[in-house]
């Protein structure tokens, strides 16, 4: 694959993470343009060589169907020679070098050993009907690359609106991972996971690196991950691997980041308290009704 661009999804709320991601990319020597899909209208001033990428017909169609904002990643399926990354990623190696000999749809996540977040019952049946080893083809929707265009807008729209797939690809309100896994499957493009043979890349998931000596897994550079992804795990746990992200922040950005982390933690605590209170009220109500 001759990589031509990096694609991401961002808005003002993810600006600090996005900026750190871009800085890590440039530190590897990669100067490719970064195309940014706007998560919503809450934009910000992009770094040099980054542009907002909006395919109006795609975004208007998704908005008209009240689709989840993460579905805007469908734009990726209409282009070629790209690496997509969420903003909670840092680059360790130049993706141009890593992907130069690759082809097809490339991922480097570990969902082959915990695939349960990549499907719903309606989509799992398609995978099982196709292969007994379907798990090797599932992937995390926060990082992937591809050298071919999997759909035209018309064929994408027709596929997504098919009654067989519409619930997963248009009506599903939680996130985009189930939908993208299904669409890549339906496209027929070959999926290659770099953590599986013959590549044997070490994990790209930050959650697999829990101690200070995480670098011991990367002594052989050929097996070293080229990205680290904080998918589903916090970037502020105090684990040494989290420094791969925070080291790209200026002191002022780190101060803002710490405030954002604290605010998010407070919101999470408040929501947990409300859930517990609701459960307690239900429990008390069941006791009263039984008496």
C-alpha positions in Angstrom: 0.0 0.0 0.0 1.2 3.4 -0.9 -0.3 5.4 1.9 -1.6 8.8 0.8 -3.4 10.2 3.9 -4.3 9.8 7.5 -8.0 10.0 8.4 -9.4 10.8 11.8 -12.6 11.9 13.5 -12.7 14.9 15.9 -14.4 17.9 17.4 -13.5 20.5 19.9 -14.0 18.1 22.8 -11.2 15.8 21.4 -8.9 18.6 20.3 -6.1 17.9 22.8 -6.1 14.2 22.0 -6.1 14.9 18.3 -3.2 17.3 18.5 -1.1 14.8 20.5 -1.9 12.2 17.9 -0.8 14.4 15.0 2.4 15.4 16.9 3.2 11.7 17.4 2.6 11.1 13.7 5.0 13.8 12.7 7.6 12.6 15.2 7.8 9.3 13.2 8.7 11.3 10.1 5.3 10.9 8.4 4.2 14.2 6.8 1.1 12.9 5.0 -2.0 15.1 5.1 -4.5 14.4 7.8 -8.1 14.4 6.7 -10.4 15.1 9.6 -14.1 14.0 9.6 -16.0 16.4 11.9 -17.9 14.6 14.6 -20.3 17.5 14.7 -20.3 21.3 14.0 -18.1 21.9 17.1 -14.8 22.4 15.1 -11.4 23.9 16.1 -8.4 25.3 14.3 -6.5 22.3 12.8 -2.7 21.9 12.9 -0.7 22.4 9.7 -1.3 20.0 6.8 -4.7 18.9 8.3 -8.0 19.6 6.7 -11.7 19.1 7.5 -13.1 16.4 5.2 -16.8 16.5 4.7 -18.6 14.5 2.0 -21.9 16.5 2.0 -24.0 13.7 0.5 -22.8 11.2 3.1 -23.3 13.5 6.0 -26.7 14.8 4.9 -27.9 11.2 4.4 -26.7 10.1 7.9 -28.2 13.2 9.5 -31.5 12.7 7.8 -31.6 9.2 9.2 -30.6 10.3 12.7 -27.6 8.0 12.6 -25.0 8.0 15.3 -22.3 10.6 14.7 -19.6 7.8 14.7 -21.2 6.5 11.5 -19.6 9.5 9.7 -16.6 7.2 9.4 -18.5 5.6 6.5 -16.7 8.3 4.4 -13.5 6.1 4.7 -15.2 3.3 2.9 -15.4 5.5 -0.2 -11.7 6.4 -0.5 -8.4 4.6 -1.0 -4.9 4.3 0.5 -5.5 5.6 3.9 -4.8 4.9 7.6 -7.8 5.7 9.9 -7.1 6.4 13.5 -9.3 7.7 16.4 -7.8 10.6 18.4 -7.0 8.4 21.4 -4.0 7.0 19.5 -0.3 7.8 19.3 2.0 6.6 16.6 5.3 4.8 17.5 6.4 4.1 13.9 5.8 5.7 10.5 2.7 4.1 9.1 4.0 4.6 5.5 6.9 2.2 6.3 4.8 -0.3 8.2 2.1 -0.6 5.5 4.2 -0.3 2.4 4.1 -4.1 1.7 0.5 -4.6 2.9 -2.7 -4.8 0.9 -6.4 -5.1 1.5 -8.0 -4.1 4.8 -5.4 -3.8 7.5 -6.0 -3.8 11.3 -3.7 -4.4 14.3 -6.1 -4.9 17.1 -6.7 -7.9 19.4 -10.5 -8.3 18.9 -9.9 -11.8 17.5 -9.5 -13.0 21.1 -12.4 -10.9 22.5 -14.8 -10.4 19.6 -17.9 -9.8 21.6 -18.0 -6.0 21.0 -17.8 -6.4 17.2 -21.2 -7.9 16.6 -24.8 -8.2 17.6 -26.8 -11.4 17.1 -28.2 -10.3 13.8 -24.7 -9.8 12.3 -22.9 -12.7 14.0 -25.0 -15.1 12.0 -23.5 -13.8 8.7 -20.0 -14.3 10.0 -20.7 -17.9 11.2 -22.3 -18.8 7.9 -19.2 -17.7 6.0 -16.4 -19.2 8.2 -15.6 -21.2 11.2 -12.7 -18.9 11.9 -14.7 -15.7 11.6 -13.0 -14.2 14.7 -9.7 -13.5 12.8 -11.5 -11.0 10.6 -13.2 -8.8 13.2 -11.5 -5.5 14.2 -11.6 -2.4 16.3 -13.3 0.5 14.5 -10.8 3.0 16.0 -7.8 2.0 13.8 -7.6 0.4 10.3 -6.1 1.0 6.9 -7.2 0.1 3.4 -5.8 0.5 -0.2 -9.2 0.1 -2.0 -12.5 1.8 -2.1 -15.0 -0.7 -0.7 -18.2 1.1 -1.9 -19.5 4.0 -4.0 -21.9 6.2 -2.2 -24.8 4.6 -4.1 -23.8 1.1 -3.2 -23.1 2.1 0.4 -26.5 3.6 0.7 -28.2 0.6 -0.9 -26.3 -1.8 1.4 -26.9 0.2 4.6 -30.6 0.6 3.9 -31.1 -3.1 3.1 -33.6 -4.4 5.6 -31.2 -7.2 6.5 -28.5 -4.7 7.6 -30.3 -1.5 8.4 -30.7 -2.1 12.1 -26.9 -2.6 12.6 -25.7 0.0 10.1 -28.2 2.8 10.5 -30.4 2.4 13.5 -27.8 1.1 16.0 -27.3 4.0 18.4 -24.4 2.9 20.6 -21.3 3.2 18.4 -20.0 2.4 14.9 -18.0 -0.8 15.5 -20.7 -3.3 14.8 -21.7 -1.5 11.6 -18.2 -1.1 10.2 -17.4 -4.8 10.9 -20.5 -5.8 8.9 -19.8 -3.4 6.0 -16.2 -4.6 5.6 -17.4 -8.2 5.7 -20.1 -7.4 3.0 -17.5 -5.6 0.8 -15.5 -8.9 0.4 -12.2 -7.2 0.9 -9.5 -9.4 2.5 -8.9 -8.5 6.2 -5.3 -8.8 7.4 -4.6 -8.4 11.1 -0.9 -7.5 11.9 -1.1 -9.1 15.3 -1.7 -12.5 13.7 0.6 -14.7 11.6 2.7 -14.1 9.6 3.3 -10.7 11.1 3.1 -11.4 14.9 3.0 -7.7 15.9 2.8 -7.1 19.6 -0.5 -5.6 21.0 -1.5 -2.1 20.0 -3.9 -1.8 22.9 -2.6 0.3 25.9 -4.6 -1.9 28.3 -2.1 -4.8 27.7 0.8 -2.8 29.1 0.3 -2.5 32.8 3.8 -2.1 34.3 6.8 0.1 33.8 8.8 -2.3 31.7 6.3 -2.4 28.8 9.2 -1.8 26.4 10.5 -5.3 27.0 7.9 -6.6 24.5 9.3 -4.3 21.8 13.0 -5.3 21.7 12.5 -6.7 18.2 11.4 -3.7 16.2 9.8 -5.9 13.5 7.2 -7.0 16.1 6.9 -3.5 17.7 3.4 -2.0 17.3 3.3 1.1 15.2 0.4 2.6 17.2 -0.8 2.5 20.8 -4.6 2.8 21.2 -6.4 3.6 24.4 -9.7 2.1 23.2 -12.0 1.4 26.1 -9.4 2.4 28.7 -8.6 5.7 30.3 -5.5 7.7 29.3 -4.9 9.0 32.8 -4.5 5.8 34.9 -0.9 6.6 36.0 0.4 3.6 34.0 3.8 4.4 32.4 2.4 3.6 29.0 0.1 6.6 29.4 3.1 8.9 29.2 3.3 8.0 25.5 0.3 10.3 25.1 0.9 13.0 27.8 4.5 13.5 26.7 3.2 15.2 23.6 1.3 17.8 25.5 2.6 21.3 26.4 2.4 22.3 30.1 -0.7 24.5 29.3 -2.4 21.6 27.4 -1.5 19.2 30.3 -3.2 21.5 32.7 -6.4 21.6 30.6 -6.2 17.9 30.1 -6.0 17.2 33.8 -9.1 19.4 34.4 -11.0 17.6 31.7 -10.0 14.3 33.2 -11.2 15.4 36.7 -14.5 16.8 35.3 -15.1 13.5 33.5 -14.4 11.5 36.6 -16.8 13.7 38.6 -19.5 13.1 36.0 -18.9 9.4 36.0 -19.2 9.3 39.8 -22.4 11.3 39.7 -23.9 9.0 37.1 -22.9 6.0 39.2 -24.5 7.4 42.3 -27.7 8.1 40.4 -27.8 4.5 39.1 -27.2 3.1 42.6 -29.9 5.4 44.0 -32.3 4.2 41.3 -31.5 0.5 42.1 -32.0 1.2 45.8 -35.4 2.8 45.2 -36.4 -0.2 43.1 -35.3 -2.6 45.8 -37.2 -0.7 48.5 -40.2 -0.6 46.2 -40.1 -4.4 45.6 -39.9 -5.0 49.4 -42.9 -2.7 50.1 -45.0 -4.4 47.3 -44.2 -7.8 48.6 -45.4 -6.8 52.1 
